């Protein structure tokens, strides 16, 4: 059997319409816009729809399907408190309560000055270090009252 790769690619290129090609770059485009703007504002969603020739409803449908996309501004620091079993048993709720009261926000919200967004996650995968949280990509384990104060001070310092 003699496979001609150029011929095969040519047939695939013919089969894929411009619309399908544009849909193929939609998620990448959403990721880049969010990386640049820290969320997906309405005007950017409309611009993506127009530039790619994809109905706005489809752009929103795609973005809302994935948990990685956000439609409201997010904080410079994204604090995710693990609420998995080990963390729950070892005091994750106290960590959340302290952060919520200190910054006067609830889970899933962002401070008005955009310094922090507070979220929960089902498991970070560091159960032996419970309770655990992440600050952006930095993992903080064995959170006690001293560590929670350090987290709060670090967020306020920026």
GROMACS elastic network, one bead per residue, 0.5 to 0.9 nm:
[ bonds ]
;  ai    aj funct       b0    kb
    3     6     6  0.89995   500
    3     7     6  0.85379   500
    3     8     6  0.81069   500
    4     7     6  0.54107   500
    4     8     6  0.63327   500
    4     9     6  0.87982   500
    5     8     6  0.50231   500
    5     9     6  0.60832   500
    5    10     6  0.84127   500
    6     9     6  0.51999   500
    6    10     6  0.60517   500
    6    11     6  0.87077   500
    7    11     6  0.63334   500
    7    12     6  0.87508   500
    8    11     6  0.51996   500
    8    12     6  0.63308   500
    8    13     6  0.86837   500
    9    12     6  0.50109   500
    9    13     6  0.60660   500
    9    14     6  0.85486   500
   10    13     6  0.51106   500
   10    14     6  0.62396   500
   10    15     6  0.86755   500
   11    14     6  0.51007   500
   11    15     6  0.62250   500
   11    16     6  0.88219   500
   12    15     6  0.50154   500
   12    16     6  0.63017   500
   13    16     6  0.53356   500
   13    17     6  0.78946   500
   14    17     6  0.72055   500
   16    19     6  0.80222   500
   16    20     6  0.59498   500
   16    21     6  0.66122   500
   17    20     6  0.51787   500
   17    21     6  0.63004   500
   17    22     6  0.86757   500
   18    22     6  0.61462   500
   18    23     6  0.85917   500
   19    22     6  0.51040   500
   19    23     6  0.62140   500
   19    24     6  0.85907   500
   19    52     6  0.77106   500
   19    53     6  0.70093   500
   19    54     6  0.74137   500
   20    24     6  0.61478   500
   20    25     6  0.89550   500
   21    25     6  0.67863   500
   22    25     6  0.53794   500
   22    26     6  0.64276   500
   22    51     6  0.89812   500
   22    52     6  0.54432   500
   22    53     6  0.74290   500
   22    54     6  0.76646   500
   23    26     6  0.50492   500
   23    27     6  0.79692   500
   23    52     6  0.74627   500
   23    53     6  0.88045   500
   23    54     6  0.72387   500
   24    27     6  0.73313   500
   24    28     6  0.81877   500
   25    28     6  0.52924   500
   25    29     6  0.60296   500
   25    30     6  0.86502   500
   25    52     6  0.85642   500
   26    29     6  0.50535   500
   26    30     6  0.61580   500
   26    31     6  0.86079   500
   26    48     6  0.80572   500
   26    52     6  0.77265   500
   26    54     6  0.88343   500
   26    59     6  0.76218   500
   26    62     6  0.83939   500
   27    30     6  0.50093   500
   27    31     6  0.61153   500
   27    32     6  0.86109   500
   27    62     6  0.77491   500
   27    63     6  0.76377   500
   28    31     6  0.50585   500
   28    32     6  0.62090   500
   28    33     6  0.86585   500
   29    32     6  0.51508   500
   29    33     6  0.61559   500
   29    34     6  0.85314   500
   29    48     6  0.76708   500
   30    33     6  0.52075   500
   30    34     6  0.60806   500
   30    35     6  0.84570   500
   30    40     6  0.74671   500
   30    45     6  0.82728   500
   30    48     6  0.80389   500
   30    59     6  0.87957   500
   30    63     6  0.73352   500
   30    69     6  0.78798   500
   31    34     6  0.51971   500
   31    35     6  0.60080   500
   31    36     6  0.86049   500
   31    68     6  0.85993   500
   31    69     6  0.76993   500
   32    36     6  0.61926   500
   32    37     6  0.85918   500
   33    36     6  0.51277   500
   33    37     6  0.59885   500
   33    38     6  0.77853   500
   33    39     6  0.75061   500
   33    40     6  0.67871   500
   33    44     6  0.75436   500
   34    37     6  0.50791   500
   34    40     6  0.54809   500
   34    41     6  0.86329   500
   34    69     6  0.73453   500
   34    70     6  0.78310   500
   35    38     6  0.53771   500
   35    39     6  0.73584   500
   36    39     6  0.80948   500
   37    40     6  0.70435   500
   37    41     6  0.80810   500
   37    73     6  0.82335   500
   38    70     6  0.81442   500
   38    72     6  0.86170   500
   38    73     6  0.62454   500
   38    74     6  0.62076   500
   38    75     6  0.82711   500
   38    76     6  0.87338   500
   39    69     6  0.69919   500
   39    70     6  0.51186   500
   39    71     6  0.56197   500
   39    72     6  0.59430   500
   39    73     6  0.53671   500
   39    74     6  0.67173   500
   40    43     6  0.83777   500
   40    44     6  0.64267   500
   40    45     6  0.65991   500
   40    63     6  0.87357   500
   40    69     6  0.72293   500
   40    70     6  0.59804   500
   40    72     6  0.70496   500
   40    73     6  0.80203   500
   41    44     6  0.54124   500
   41    45     6  0.64057   500
   41    46     6  0.88949   500
   41    70     6  0.86529   500
   41    71     6  0.59959   500
   41    72     6  0.70518   500
   41    73     6  0.81656   500
   42    45     6  0.50776   500
   42    46     6  0.62829   500
   42    47     6  0.86386   500
   42    71     6  0.78491   500
   43    46     6  0.51651   500
   43    47     6  0.62023   500
   43    48     6  0.86743   500
   44    48     6  0.60967   500
   44    49     6  0.85307   500
   45    48     6  0.51123   500
   45    49     6  0.61956   500
   45    50     6  0.86895   500
   45    56     6  0.71782   500
   45    59     6  0.69980   500
   45    60     6  0.74122   500
   46    49     6  0.50424   500
   46    50     6  0.62152   500
   46    51     6  0.86062   500
   46    56     6  0.63220   500
   46    59     6  0.85398   500
   47    50     6  0.51089   500
   47    51     6  0.59887   500
   47    52     6  0.84128   500
   48    51     6  0.52022   500
   48    52     6  0.59227   500
   48    53     6  0.80421   500
   48    54     6  0.79308   500
   48    56     6  0.81909   500
   48    59     6  0.77149   500
   49    52     6  0.54886   500
   49    53     6  0.56424   500
   49    55     6  0.58223   500
   49    56     6  0.51721   500
   49    57     6  0.86796   500
   49    58     6  0.83590   500
   49    59     6  0.63853   500
   50    53     6  0.51044   500
   50    54     6  0.67857   500
   50    55     6  0.78689   500
   50    56     6  0.79913   500
   51    54     6  0.79987   500
   52    55     6  0.88122   500
   53    56     6  0.88675   500
   54    57     6  0.83465   500
   54    58     6  0.66384   500
   54    59     6  0.67830   500
   55    58     6  0.53063   500
   55    59     6  0.65389   500
   55    60     6  0.88982   500
   56    59     6  0.50227   500
   56    60     6  0.62393   500
   56    61     6  0.84145   500
   57    60     6  0.52004   500
   57    61     6  0.59236   500
   57    62     6  0.85692   500
   58    62     6  0.60388   500
   58    63     6  0.85152   500
   59    62     6  0.52900   500
   59    63     6  0.62339   500
   59    64     6  0.85820   500
   60    63     6  0.50987   500
   60    64     6  0.58814   500
   60    65     6  0.83974   500
   61    64     6  0.53221   500
   61    65     6  0.61869   500
   62    65     6  0.52704   500
   62    66     6  0.70544   500
   63    66     6  0.57652   500
   63    67     6  0.82056   500
   63    68     6  0.83061   500
   63    69     6  0.59081   500
   63    70     6  0.80767   500
   63    71     6  0.89151   500
   64    67     6  0.70966   500
   64    68     6  0.87866   500
   64    69     6  0.68027   500
   64    70     6  0.79741   500
   64    71     6  0.86165   500
   65    68     6  0.89322   500
   65    69     6  0.84531   500
   66    69     6  0.60851   500
   67    70     6  0.76910   500
   70    73     6  0.74457   500
   70    74     6  0.78998   500
   71    74     6  0.89927   500
   72   110     6  0.88721   500
   73   110     6  0.76341   500
   73   114     6  0.74460   500
   74    77     6  0.82318   500
   74    78     6  0.76239   500
   74   109     6  0.82661   500
   74   110     6  0.60067   500
   74   111     6  0.85189   500
   74   114     6  0.63078   500
   74   115     6  0.82980   500
   74   116     6  0.71778   500
   74   117     6  0.58172   500
   75    78     6  0.61347   500
   75   110     6  0.59238   500
   75   111     6  0.70232   500
   75   112     6  0.88597   500
   75   113     6  0.79534   500
   75   118     6  0.85537   500
   76   114     6  0.63032   500
   76   115     6  0.50992   500
   76   116     6  0.56953   500
   76   117     6  0.76213   500
   76   136     6  0.83606   500
   76   155     6  0.88002   500
   76   158     6  0.87315   500
   77   114     6  0.83464   500
   77   115     6  0.60570   500
   77   117     6  0.63371   500
   77   118     6  0.85596   500
   77   135     6  0.62303   500
   77   136     6  0.57255   500
   77   155     6  0.69439   500
   78   110     6  0.88632   500
   78   115     6  0.86557   500
   78   116     6  0.57109   500
   78   118     6  0.62173   500
   78   119     6  0.75013   500
   78   134     6  0.76944   500
   78   135     6  0.56305   500
   78   137     6  0.84760   500
   79   116     6  0.69713   500
   79   117     6  0.60885   500
   79   118     6  0.50072   500
   79   119     6  0.61229   500
   79   120     6  0.81202   500
   79   133     6  0.68020   500
   79   134     6  0.55780   500
   79   136     6  0.62898   500
   80   117     6  0.83384   500
   80   118     6  0.60941   500
   80   120     6  0.50088   500
   80   121     6  0.62177   500
   80   124     6  0.89124   500
   80   132     6  0.86725   500
   80   133     6  0.53584   500
   80   134     6  0.51743   500
   80   135     6  0.66517   500
   80   136     6  0.79658   500
   81    87     6  0.87334   500
   81    92     6  0.69295   500
   81    93     6  0.88251   500
   81    95     6  0.76038   500
   81    96     6  0.68977   500
   81   118     6  0.78312   500
   81   119     6  0.63186   500
   81   121     6  0.61370   500
   81   122     6  0.86622   500
   81   123     6  0.87975   500
   81   124     6  0.85487   500
   81   131     6  0.81356   500
   81   132     6  0.63587   500
   81   134     6  0.66163   500
   81   135     6  0.88884   500
   82    85     6  0.88846   500
   82    86     6  0.89685   500
   82    87     6  0.61684   500
   82    88     6  0.77507   500
   82    92     6  0.67357   500
   82   119     6  0.87734   500
   82   120     6  0.57297   500
   82   122     6  0.58542   500
   82   123     6  0.54106   500
   82   124     6  0.60742   500
   82   125     6  0.89478   500
   82   130     6  0.83781   500
   82   131     6  0.70137   500
   82   132     6  0.56862   500
   82   133     6  0.56437   500
   82   134     6  0.82273   500
   83    86     6  0.79459   500
   83    87     6  0.56379   500
   83    88     6  0.52595   500
   83    89     6  0.89427   500
   83    92     6  0.60476   500
   83    93     6  0.76459   500
   83   120     6  0.63929   500
   83   121     6  0.60201   500
   83   122     6  0.53095   500
   83   123     6  0.65012   500
   83   124     6  0.88357   500
   83   131     6  0.82799   500
   83   132     6  0.85675   500
   84    87     6  0.54021   500
   84    88     6  0.58052   500
   84    89     6  0.84942   500
   84    92     6  0.85587   500
   84   121     6  0.75328   500
   84   124     6  0.80225   500
   84   125     6  0.89859   500
   84   127     6  0.81912   500
   84   131     6  0.89869   500
   85    88     6  0.50237   500
   85    89     6  0.60625   500
   85    90     6  0.85340   500
   85   122     6  0.85236   500
   85   123     6  0.82710   500
   85   127     6  0.84331   500
   86    89     6  0.52600   500
   86    90     6  0.62089   500
   86    91     6  0.88165   500
   86    92     6  0.88141   500
   86   127     6  0.57343   500
   86   128     6  0.79030   500
   86   129     6  0.88326   500
   86   130     6  0.60245   500
   86   131     6  0.71677   500
   87    90     6  0.50440   500
   87    91     6  0.61935   500
   87    92     6  0.52654   500
   87    93     6  0.85334   500
   87   123     6  0.83860   500
   87   127     6  0.68171   500
   87   129     6  0.82893   500
   87   132     6  0.64648   500
   88    91     6  0.54720   500
   88    93     6  0.64957   500
   88   130     6  0.82230   500
   88   131     6  0.71810   500
   89    92     6  0.73574   500
   89    93     6  0.88600   500
   89   130     6  0.84923   500
   89   131     6  0.82537   500
   90    93     6  0.87311   500
   90   130     6  0.61561   500
   90   131     6  0.56780   500
   90   142     6  0.88486   500
   91    94     6  0.53531   500
   91    95     6  0.66383   500
   91    96     6  0.89304   500
   91   130     6  0.80978   500
   91   131     6  0.61394   500
   91   143     6  0.85536   500
   91   144     6  0.87316   500
   92    95     6  0.50501   500
   92    96     6  0.62863   500
   92    97     6  0.86312   500
   92   130     6  0.80128   500
   92   131     6  0.54769   500
   92   132     6  0.75034   500
   92   133     6  0.86639   500
   92   143     6  0.85590   500
   93    96     6  0.50484   500
   93    97     6  0.60647   500
   93    98     6  0.85743   500
   94    98     6  0.60888   500
   94    99     6  0.85957   500
   95    98     6  0.52544   500
   95    99     6  0.63033   500
   95   100     6  0.85915   500
   95   131     6  0.81425   500
   95   133     6  0.88519   500
   95   143     6  0.76649   500
   95   144     6  0.81999   500
   95   145     6  0.84376   500
   95   148     6  0.70371   500
   96    99     6  0.51999   500
   96   100     6  0.59482   500
   96   101     6  0.84812   500
   96   106     6  0.87041   500
   96   107     6  0.78430   500
   96   118     6  0.85149   500
   96   119     6  0.89254   500
   96   120     6  0.84819   500
   97   100     6  0.50947   500
   97   101     6  0.60347   500
   97   102     6  0.83961   500
   97   106     6  0.88023   500
   98   101     6  0.52880   500
   98   102     6  0.59291   500
   98   103     6  0.85338   500
   98   148     6  0.79117   500
   99   102     6  0.51159   500
   99   103     6  0.60519   500
   99   104     6  0.79143   500
   99   105     6  0.80030   500
   99   106     6  0.86763   500
   99   118     6  0.79827   500
   99   148     6  0.80574   500
   99   152     6  0.74752   500
  100   103     6  0.55314   500
  100   104     6  0.53644   500
  100   105     6  0.50014   500
  100   106     6  0.54676   500
  100   107     6  0.72586   500
  100   118     6  0.79627   500
  101   105     6  0.69551   500
  101   106     6  0.83896   500
  102   105     6  0.81764   500
  102   152     6  0.78190   500
  103   106     6  0.87136   500
  103   111     6  0.68525   500
  103   116     6  0.84883   500
  103   152     6  0.86659   500
  104   111     6  0.76604   500
  105   108     6  0.84639   500
  105   109     6  0.61275   500
  105   110     6  0.69110   500
  105   111     6  0.64492   500
  105   117     6  0.87451   500
  105   118     6  0.78026   500
  106   109     6  0.56678   500
  106   110     6  0.82401   500
  106   118     6  0.72329   500
  106   119     6  0.85788   500
  107   110     6  0.85533   500
  107   117     6  0.82341   500
  107   118     6  0.53632   500
  107   119     6  0.51979   500
  107   120     6  0.68838   500
  108   117     6  0.69125   500
  108   118     6  0.55330   500
  108   120     6  0.75547   500
  109   116     6  0.85291   500
  109   117     6  0.57063   500
  109   118     6  0.58822   500
  109   119     6  0.74302   500
  110   113     6  0.82028   500
  110   114     6  0.61456   500
  110   115     6  0.76498   500
  110   116     6  0.56627   500
  110   118     6  0.64239   500
  111   114     6  0.51497   500
  111   115     6  0.61431   500
  111   116     6  0.56447   500
  111   117     6  0.64723   500
  111   118     6  0.85126   500
  112   115     6  0.77580   500
  112   116     6  0.87464   500
  113   116     6  0.80471   500
  114   117     6  0.73895   500
  115   155     6  0.68595   500
  115   156     6  0.75694   500
  115   158     6  0.74557   500
  116   155     6  0.71465   500
  120   123     6  0.88697   500
  120   133     6  0.86112   500
  121   124     6  0.69863   500
  121   133     6  0.88297   500
  123   126     6  0.78559   500
  123   127     6  0.80198   500
  123   132     6  0.89412   500
  124   127     6  0.76550   500
  124   132     6  0.74103   500
  124   133     6  0.76876   500
  124   134     6  0.82182   500
  124   139     6  0.87230   500
  125   128     6  0.86300   500
  126   129     6  0.55467   500
  126   130     6  0.68877   500
  126   131     6  0.87272   500
  126   132     6  0.70834   500
  126   139     6  0.88593   500
  126   141     6  0.77414   500
  127   130     6  0.52285   500
  127   131     6  0.76020   500
  127   132     6  0.77025   500
  127   141     6  0.89795   500
  128   131     6  0.85754   500
  128   141     6  0.85788   500
  128   142     6  0.84839   500
  129   132     6  0.62593   500
  129   140     6  0.84054   500
  129   143     6  0.82721   500
  130   133     6  0.86816   500
  130   141     6  0.60275   500
  130   142     6  0.52352   500
  130   143     6  0.72631   500
  131   140     6  0.85750   500
  131   141     6  0.61006   500
  131   142     6  0.53146   500
  131   143     6  0.56016   500
  131   144     6  0.82508   500
  132   139     6  0.71511   500
  132   140     6  0.57005   500
  132   142     6  0.62012   500
  132   143     6  0.63297   500
  133   138     6  0.84413   500
  133   139     6  0.60197   500
  133   140     6  0.53658   500
  133   141     6  0.66235   500
  133   143     6  0.79281   500
  134   137     6  0.60190   500
  134   138     6  0.53387   500
  134   140     6  0.58054   500
  134   141     6  0.85124   500
  135   138     6  0.51782   500
  135   139     6  0.65433   500
  135   140     6  0.74594   500
  135   151     6  0.80889   500
  136   139     6  0.82624   500
  140   143     6  0.68348   500
  140   147     6  0.81698   500
  140   151     6  0.87693   500
  141   144     6  0.88767   500
  141   147     6  0.87331   500
  142   147     6  0.81221   500
  143   146     6  0.76915   500
  143   147     6  0.53720   500
  143   148     6  0.62243   500
  144   147     6  0.53508   500
  144   148     6  0.61837   500
  144   149     6  0.86773   500
  145   148     6  0.52251   500
  145   149     6  0.62852   500
  145   150     6  0.87773   500
  146   149     6  0.52148   500
  146   150     6  0.63866   500
  146   151     6  0.88567   500
  147   151     6  0.62355   500
  147   152     6  0.86111   500
  148   151     6  0.50524   500
  148   152     6  0.62133   500
  148   153     6  0.86247   500
  149   152     6  0.50259   500
  149   153     6  0.60841   500
  149   154     6  0.85181   500
  150   153     6  0.51290   500
  150   154     6  0.60664   500
  150   155     6  0.86091   500
  151   154     6  0.51734   500
  151   155     6  0.62676   500
  151   156     6  0.86732   500
  152   155     6  0.52483   500
  152   156     6  0.61859   500
  152   157     6  0.85419   500
  153   156     6  0.50808   500
  153   157     6  0.59125   500
  153   158     6  0.88604   500
  154   157     6  0.51359   500
  154   158     6  0.68060   500
  155   158     6  0.57620   500
